[in-house]
Amino acid sequence: MNPCIRNCCLDENDICLGCFRTLDEILAWRGLTTKGREQVMIEIEKRRIAKAR
C-alpha cells in the first residue's frame, strides 16, 4: 500500500505535507522490501503524531 494521498508538497525539511514521507523515502519506495515499507510506515506515523502536537 502506497501512503501517497496525492497532496504532494515538501516542507523545508523535504517531508511531504500529504503523506509525511521524506523525499528519500518517496524516491526509494518502489525498491523497498515489505519490511522496509513497514518501517517507513512506522516513521510516517511518528511524524504525523509529532505534527499534530
Summary of the structure (lengths in Angstrom):
residues: 53
radius of gyration: 10.5
end to end distance: 26.1
largest distance: 31.9
contacts: 115
relative contact order: 0.17
helix: 53%
strand: 8%
